[in-house]
């Protein structure tokens, strides 16, 4: 349980929490919804292609789904190590987020979706999950937002390299953003070397700073 009352889980493989101990929901709201989705919507976008690195518990996806108002979203998410039913069925997000019955059902559909199966959860929200490592992910899609929610560099250093950031840059539309909780200097340098313009933002509770990279 994180401090805002929302659940998180510990990765057995990497020995770290999926979310901030200060609050799973407040972290997602600050990092991905406010700095990513709301920022792009404020610039006039109404058809938005999102790539998420790290589906995890599904919190970023369901909060994005819950946030849509008058916009169309194609949501693509990568997860190399999906959590199992005994884990996601116990998460309290439907209660804490006050999800409707349909939103709750759709949250579980996200978890049970087959790899590369596109599902329409509403006329405004399409969802595709890929069970794959980001290093092996290939697509012809171009994205307007990247939610970069990989485990921290101390756990998975290979996911924060200049080479991987260059790969992500090539997947971006002009004007796209990448948002993440990470503010490590080496990561910012990796973003810049790939071509992103880097912006330091106030972080969620418990973190002084977070990062947004922009494609000009």
SERO-4910 file (N, C-alpha, C, O; in steps of 0.05 Angstrom, whole numbers):
BEGIN
 pado doro    nc1    nc2    nc3   cac1   cac2   cac3    cc1    cc2    cc3    oc1    oc2    oc3
  Unk    A     17    -24      0      0      0      0     18     25      0     36     27     17
  Unk    A     13     43    -19     28     68    -19     13     89     -2     -9     84      7
  Unk    A     26    112      2     16    131     22    -10    145     14    -23    156     31
  Unk    A    -18    144    -12    -44    156    -19    -66    135    -19    -88    141    -28
  Unk    A    -60    112     -8    -81     91     -5    -83     72    -28   -100     54    -27
  Unk    A    -68     77    -49    -69     60    -73    -48     38    -72    -26     42    -61
  Unk    A    -54     15    -82    -36     -8    -82    -13     -5   -101    -15      9   -121
  Unk    A      9    -17    -94     30    -23   -113     39    -51   -107     30    -63    -88
  Unk    A     58    -61   -123     68    -88   -118     99    -87   -121    110    -68   -133
  Unk    A    112   -107   -111    141   -110   -113    147   -130   -135    136   -152   -135
  Unk    A    166   -123   -152    175   -141   -173    193   -163   -161    213   -157   -149
  Unk    A    185   -188   -163    202   -210   -154    227   -211   -170    249   -218   -159
  Unk    A    226   -205   -195    249   -207   -213    270   -186   -207    294   -192   -207
  Unk    A    261   -161   -201    280   -139   -198    281   -129   -169    299   -113   -162
  Unk    A    263   -138   -152    264   -131   -124    258   -102   -118    267    -91    -98
  Unk    A    242    -89   -135    235    -61   -131    205    -57   -134    191    -74   -146
  Unk    A    195    -35   -123    167    -29   -125    160    -18   -152    176     -4   -165
  Unk    A    135    -23   -162    126    -13   -187    120     17   -186    119     31   -206
  Unk    A    115     28   -161    107     56   -158    121     68   -134    134     54   -118
  Unk    A    118     94   -132    129    109   -110    115    101    -84     90     98    -84
  Unk    A    130     99    -62    117     93    -36    100    116    -27     83    113     -9
  Unk    A    104    140    -38     89    164    -31     61    164    -43     44    180    -36
  Unk    A     56    146    -62     30    145    -74     30    138   -104     41    152   -120
  Unk    A     19    115   -110     18    105   -138      2    124   -155     11    132   -177
  Unk    A    -21    132   -146    -39    148   -162    -29    176   -166    -30    187   -188
  Unk    A    -18    188   -144     -8    215   -147     16    216   -165     21    236   -179
  Unk    A     32    195   -165     55    193   -183     46    192   -213     57    207   -229
  Unk    A     28    175   -219     17    173   -246      5    199   -255      9    207   -277
  Unk    A    -11    211   -237    -24    236   -244     -4    258   -251     -7    272   -272
  Unk    A     17    261   -235     36    282   -239     54    277   -263     58    295   -280
  Unk    A     65    253   -265     85    247   -286     73    243   -313     82    254   -333
  Unk    A     52    226   -314     42    218   -340     17    233   -350     15    240   -373
  Unk    A     -2    237   -332    -27    251   -340    -21    281   -342    -27    293   -363
  Unk    A    -11    294   -321     -7    323   -322     14    331   -342     10    349   -359
  Unk    A     38    319   -340     61    328   -356     60    316   -384     74    326   -402
  Unk    A     45    294   -388     43    282   -414     17    286   -429     16    302   -447
  Unk    A     -4    273   -420    -30    274   -434    -41    302   -433    -48    313   -454
  Unk    A    -44    314   -410    -56    341   -408    -40    362   -423    -51    380   -435
  Unk    A    -13    359   -423      4    378   -437     -2    376   -467     -5    397   -480
  Unk    A     -3    352   -478     -8    349   -507    -36    358   -514    -40    371   -535
  Unk    A    -56    352   -498    -83    361   -503    -84    392   -502    -99    404   -518
  Unk    A    -70    404   -484    -70    434   -482    -58    447   -507    -63    470   -512
  Unk    A    -44    431   -523    -32    442   -548    -50    436   -572    -43    441   -595
  Unk    A    -74    427   -567    -94    424   -588    -97    397   -600   -113    393   -618
  Unk    A    -82    377   -590    -84    350   -601   -111    338   -594   -121    340   -571
  Unk    A   -124    324   -613   -149    310   -608   -148    281   -616   -165    265   -608
  Unk    A   -128    273   -631   -123    245   -638    -94    239   -630    -75    249   -642
  Unk    A    -92    223   -609    -66    220   -596    -57    191   -596    -72    173   -588
  Unk    A    -32    187   -604    -20    160   -604      0    159   -581     19    175   -580
  Unk    A     -5    141   -562     11    139   -538     26    112   -539     15     91   -545
  Unk    A     52    113   -531     68     89   -526     76     89   -497     87    109   -487
  Unk    A     69     68   -483     78     65   -455     99     43   -453     95     21   -463
  Unk    A    121     50   -440    141     30   -434    137     21   -405    144     36   -387
  Unk    A    126     -3   -401    122    -13   -374     93    -13   -366     85      4   -350
  Unk    A     77    -31   -378     48    -33   -371     44    -38   -341     27    -26   -328
  Unk    A     60    -57   -330     60    -62   -301     33    -69   -290     21    -89   -298
  Unk    A     24    -53   -271     -2    -57   -258    -26    -47   -275    -49    -53   -268
  Unk    A    -20    -33   -296    -41    -21   -313    -51      6   -303    -71     16   -314
  Unk    A    -38     17   -283    -49     42   -271    -47     65   -291    -66     80   -293
  Unk    A    -25     68   -305    -23     90   -324    -44     88   -346    -56    108   -354
  Unk    A    -49     64   -355    -68     59   -376    -97     66   -367   -111     79   -381
  Unk    A   -104     56   -343   -132     60   -335   -137     89   -327   -159     99   -331
  Unk    A   -116    103   -316   -120    131   -310   -121    148   -336   -135    168   -336
  Unk    A   -107    140   -356   -109    154   -382   -137    149   -394   -150    168   -403
  Unk    A   -146    125   -393   -173    118   -402   -194    134   -388   -213    144   -400
  Unk    A   -191    136   -362   -210    151   -345   -210    181   -351   -229    195   -346
  Unk    A   -187    191   -361   -183    219   -365   -194    230   -391   -197    255   -394
  Unk    A   -200    213   -410   -206    223   -437   -233    237   -438   -253    227   -428
  Unk    A   -232    261   -450   -257    277   -453   -254    291   -480   -238    310   -483
  Unk    A   -269    282   -500   -269    295   -526   -244    291   -542   -238    306   -561
  Unk    A   -228    270   -536   -204    263   -551   -205    234   -558   -218    218   -545
  Unk    A   -189    227   -578   -186    198   -586   -158    189   -580   -139    203   -586
  Unk    A   -156    166   -568   -130    156   -559   -126    128   -570   -143    110   -567
  Unk    A   -103    123   -583    -93     97   -589    -70     91   -570    -49    104   -572
  Unk    A    -75     73   -552    -56     67   -530    -41     41   -535    -53     20   -538
  Unk    A    -14     44   -538      3     20   -542     21     17   -518     33     36   -508
  Unk    A     22     -7   -507     38    -11   -483     55    -36   -485     47    -56   -496
  Unk    A     80    -33   -474     99    -55   -475    103    -67   -447    104    -52   -428
  Unk    A    104    -93   -445    109   -106   -420    123   -133   -425    111   -151   -437
  Unk    A    147   -135   -415    162   -160   -419    155   -181   -399    157   -205   -404
  Unk    A    146   -172   -375    141   -191   -353    114   -185   -341    113   -173   -319
  Unk    A     92   -194   -353     65   -187   -343     60   -198   -315     69   -220   -309
  Unk    A     46   -183   -299     37   -194   -273     14   -213   -278      1   -213   -299
  Unk    A      9   -230   -258    -11   -252   -261    -37   -244   -248    -39   -224   -233
  Unk    A    -58   -260   -253    -85   -254   -244    -86   -251   -213   -100   -233   -204
  Unk    A    -72   -267   -199    -72   -265   -170    -62   -239   -160    -67   -230   -137
  Unk    A    -46   -225   -176    -36   -199   -169    -54   -176   -178    -63   -160   -162
  Unk    A    -61   -176   -204    -77   -153   -214   -106   -154   -203   -119   -133   -201
  Unk    A   -116   -177   -197   -144   -179   -187   -147   -168   -159   -169   -161   -150
  Unk    A   -124   -165   -144   -125   -154   -117   -120   -124   -115   -122   -112    -94
  Unk    A   -113   -112   -138   -107    -83   -138   -133    -67   -132   -154    -74   -141
  Unk    A   -130    -46   -116   -153    -31   -107   -159     -7   -124   -174     11   -116
  Unk    A   -148     -5   -148   -152     18   -165   -181     23   -172   -190     46   -172
  Unk    A   -197      2   -178   -226      8   -184   -240     23   -161   -257     40   -166
  Unk    A   -233     16   -136   -245     30   -113   -234     58   -109   -249     77   -107
  Unk    A   -207     60   -108   -195     85   -103   -200    106   -125   -203    130   -119
  Unk    A   -201     97   -150   -206    115   -172   -236    118   -178   -243    134   -196
  Unk    A   -253    104   -163   -282    106   -167   -289     99   -196   -305    113   -208
  Unk    A   -277     77   -206   -283     69   -233   -312     59   -235   -323     48   -217
  Unk    A   -324     64   -258   -350     53   -264   -348     23   -268   -326     12   -270
  Unk    A   -371     10   -269   -371    -19   -274   -357    -26   -300   -342    -45   -302
  Unk    A   -363    -10   -321   -351    -15   -347   -321    -10   -346   -306    -25   -357
  Unk    A   -313     12   -334   -284     18   -332   -269     -4   -317   -247    -10   -324
  Unk    A   -282    -14   -296   -269    -36   -281   -266    -61   -299   -245    -74   -299
  Unk    A   -287    -67   -314   -285    -90   -332   -264    -86   -353   -249   -104   -360
  Unk    A   -262    -61   -363   -242    -55   -383   -214    -56   -372   -195    -63   -386
  Unk    A   -210    -49   -346   -184    -51   -333   -175    -80   -334   -151    -85   -339
  Unk    A   -192    -99   -328   -185   -127   -328   -181   -137   -357   -164   -155   -362
  Unk    A   -195   -125   -376   -191   -133   -404   -162   -125   -413   -150   -139   -429
  Unk    A   -153   -102   -403   -125    -94   -409   -105   -116   -400    -86   -122   -414
  Unk    A   -110   -127   -377    -92   -147   -366    -94   -173   -381    -74   -188   -384
  Unk    A   -117   -180   -390   -121   -206   -403   -117   -205   -434   -118   -226   -447
  Unk    A   -114   -181   -445   -110   -179   -474    -86   -195   -483    -65   -195   -470
  Unk    A    -89   -207   -506    -67   -222   -518    -47   -202   -531    -54   -180   -538
  Unk    A    -22   -211   -533     -2   -194   -545     -9   -187   -574    -16   -204   -590
  Unk    A     -7   -161   -579    -12   -149   -606    -41   -150   -614    -48   -144   -637
  Unk    A    -59   -156   -595    -88   -156   -601    -99   -128   -596    -98   -118   -573
  Unk    A   -109   -115   -616   -120    -88   -613   -149    -91   -603   -165   -104   -616
  Unk    A   -155    -78   -581   -183    -79   -571   -194    -51   -568   -179    -33   -559
  Unk    A   -219    -47   -575   -232    -21   -573   -248    -21   -547   -268    -35   -545
  Unk    A   -239     -6   -527   -253     -5   -502   -275     16   -502   -293     14   -485
  Unk    A   -274     34   -520   -296     53   -525   -291     65   -553   -271     59   -566
  Unk    A   -310     81   -562   -306     93   -588   -283    113   -588   -274    123   -609
  Unk    A   -272    120   -564   -251    139   -562   -224    127   -554   -204    141   -554
  Unk    A   -224    102   -547   -199     90   -535   -194     62   -545   -209     43   -540
  Unk    A   -173     60   -561   -163     34   -570   -138     26   -555   -122     43   -548
  Unk    A   -135      0   -549   -114     -9   -532   -100    -33   -545   -113    -52   -553
  Unk    A    -73    -32   -546    -57    -55   -555    -34    -59   -537    -19    -41   -531
  Unk    A    -31    -84   -527     -9    -91   -509     10   -110   -524      1   -128   -539
  Unk    A     35   -105   -520     56   -122   -533     73   -135   -511     85   -121   -495
  Unk    A     73   -162   -511     89   -176   -491    117   -179   -504    123   -199   -517
  Unk    A    134   -159   -498    160   -158   -512    178   -139   -497    169   -121   -483
  Unk    A    204   -144   -499    224   -125   -489    225   -102   -508    222   -105   -532
  Unk    A    230    -78   -497    231    -55   -514    253    -57   -535    252    -46   -557
  Unk    A    275    -70   -527    297    -74   -545    289    -89   -570    301    -85   -592
  Unk    A    269   -106   -568    260   -123   -590    234   -112   -604    225   -124   -623
  Unk    A    224    -90   -594    199    -79   -605    204    -64   -631    222    -47   -632
  Unk    A    189    -71   -651    190    -58   -677    162    -49   -685    143    -64   -682
  Unk    A    160    -26   -696    134    -16   -705    137      6   -727    158     19   -729
  Unk    A    116      9   -742    116     30   -762    100     54   -751     98     75   -764
  Unk    A     88     51   -727     73     72   -714     91     95   -706    114     91   -700
  Unk    A     80    119   -706     93    143   -695     76    153   -672     51    153   -673
  Unk    A     89    163   -651     75    169   -626     77    198   -619     97    212   -625
  Unk    A     56    208   -605     55    235   -595     64    238   -566     73    259   -558
  Unk    A     60    216   -551     69    216   -523     82    189   -518     72    168   -527
  Unk    A    104    189   -503    116    165   -493    116    167   -462    128    184   -451
  Unk    A    101    148   -450    103    145   -421    126    126   -415    124    102   -420
  Unk    A    148    137   -404    171    119   -400    171    112   -370    181    127   -353
  Unk    A    161     88   -365    157     79   -337    172     53   -332    162     35   -318
  Unk    A    196     52   -342    214     29   -336    223     31   -307    222     52   -295
  Unk    A    233      8   -297    246      9   -271    271     27   -272    282     30   -294
  Unk    A    278     38   -250    300     58   -248    326     47   -259    331     23   -260
  Unk    A    344     65   -268    370     57   -278    386     40   -259    402     24   -268
  Unk    A    382     43   -233    396     26   -214    387     -4   -216    402    -21   -207
  Unk    A    363     -9   -227    353    -36   -230    357    -46   -259    363    -69   -263
  Unk    A    352    -29   -279    354    -36   -307    368    -14   -322    356      1   -338
  Unk    A    394    -13   -318    410      8   -331    408      8   -361    410     29   -374
  Unk    A    403    -16   -373    403    -20   -402    379     -6   -415    378     -3   -439
  Unk    A    359      2   -399    335     14   -410    336     45   -411    317     58   -418
  Unk    A    360     56   -404    362     85   -402    386     95   -419    398    116   -413
  Unk    A    394     80   -439    418     86   -454    413    106   -477    390    109   -486
  Unk    A    434    119   -487    431    136   -511    420    121   -535    405    132   -550
  Unk    A    429     96   -538    420     80   -561    389     75   -560    376     77   -581
  Unk    A    379     69   -537    351     64   -534    335     90   -537    313     90   -549
  Unk    A    345    112   -527    331    137   -530    331    146   -560    311    158   -569
  Unk    A    352    139   -574    352    145   -603    330    129   -618    317    139   -636
  Unk    A    327    104   -609    306     87   -621    278     99   -616    261    100   -633
  Unk    A    274    109   -591    248    121   -585    244    147   -600    222    153   -608
  Unk    A    265    163   -602    263    188   -617    253    183   -646    237    198   -656
  Unk    A    263    162   -658    255    155   -685    226    146   -687    214    146   -709
  Unk    A    214    139   -664    186    131   -664    167    155   -659    142    151   -658
  Unk    A    178    178   -655    162    202   -647    153    218   -671    167    221   -691
  Unk    A    129    229   -669    119    249   -688    132    276   -680    141    280   -657
  Unk    A    134    295   -699    142    322   -691    124    333   -669     99    330   -671
  Unk    A    135    346   -649    120    357   -627    114    337   -605    102    345   -585
  Unk    A    124    313   -607    119    292   -587    134    298   -561    153    313   -561
  Unk    A    125    285   -540    140    286   -514    144    259   -503    129    240   -508
  Unk    A    166    256   -487    170    233   -471    171    242   -442    185    261   -435
  Unk    A    156    229   -424    155    237   -396    162    213   -379    155    190   -384
  Unk    A    176    220   -357    185    199   -338    191    211   -311    196    235   -309
  Unk    A    190    195   -291    197    203   -264    227    207   -260    235    221   -241
  Unk    A    243    196   -278    272    195   -274    284    223   -281    276    236   -300
  Unk    A    303    232   -264    316    257   -268    346    254   -267    361    274   -263
  Unk    A    356    230   -271    385    225   -270    399    240   -292    390    240   -315
  Unk    A    423    251   -286    438    267   -306    445    251   -330    444    261   -353
  Unk    A    454    226   -327    462    209   -349    439    204   -368    442    202   -392
  Unk    A    415    201   -357    391    197   -373    384    223   -389    378    221   -413
  Unk    A    386    246   -377    381    271   -391    401    274   -414    394    283   -436
  Unk    A    426    267   -409    446    268   -431    439    249   -453    443    255   -477
  Unk    A    429    225   -446    420    206   -466    398    217   -483    398    213   -508
  Unk    A    379    231   -471    357    243   -486    367    264   -505    360    265   -528
  Unk    A    385    281   -495    396    302   -512    412    291   -535    410    301   -558
  Unk    A    427    270   -530    443    258   -552    425    246   -573    433    245   -597
  Unk    A    401    238   -566    382    227   -585    367    248   -601    356    242   -622
  Unk    A    368    273   -591    354    294   -606    332    308   -590    321    328   -600
  Unk    A    325    298   -566    304    310   -550    314    336   -538    337    339   -531
  Unk    A    296    356   -535    300    379   -518    291    371   -491    268    362   -488
  Unk    A    307    376   -470    301    365   -443    291    388   -425    303    410   -424
  Unk    A    270    382   -411    258    401   -392    256    388   -365    244    366   -362
  Unk    A    266    401   -344    263    391   -317    237    403   -305    233    427   -305
  Unk    A    221    385   -294    195    394   -281    195    385   -252    210    368   -244
  Unk    A    178    399   -237    174    390   -209    164    362   -209    145    355   -224
  Unk    A    175    345   -192    168    317   -191    143    312   -174    133    330   -161
  Unk    A    134    287   -173    112    280   -155    121    280   -126    145    283   -121
  Unk    A    103    277   -108    111    277    -80    133    257    -75    132    234    -83
  Unk    A    153    266    -60    176    249    -54    199    251    -73    221    240    -68
  Unk    A    195    265    -96    216    270   -116    217    299   -123    197    312   -130
  Unk    A    241    311   -121    244    339   -126    239    346   -156    229    367   -162
  Unk    A    247    327   -174    247    333   -202    239    309   -219    243    286   -210
  Unk    A    228    314   -242    222    294   -262    231    305   -289    240    328   -290
  Unk    A    227    290   -311    238    298   -337    217    296   -359    202    277   -360
  Unk    A    217    316   -376    201    315   -401    220    322   -424    233    343   -424
  Unk    A    221    304   -443    236    309   -468    216    316   -490    195    305   -492
  Unk    A    225    334   -507    208    344   -529    221    339   -556    245    342   -559
  Unk    A    205    333   -576    214    332   -604    205    358   -617    181    364   -618
  Unk    A    223    373   -627    216    399   -639    207    396   -668    200    415   -681
***
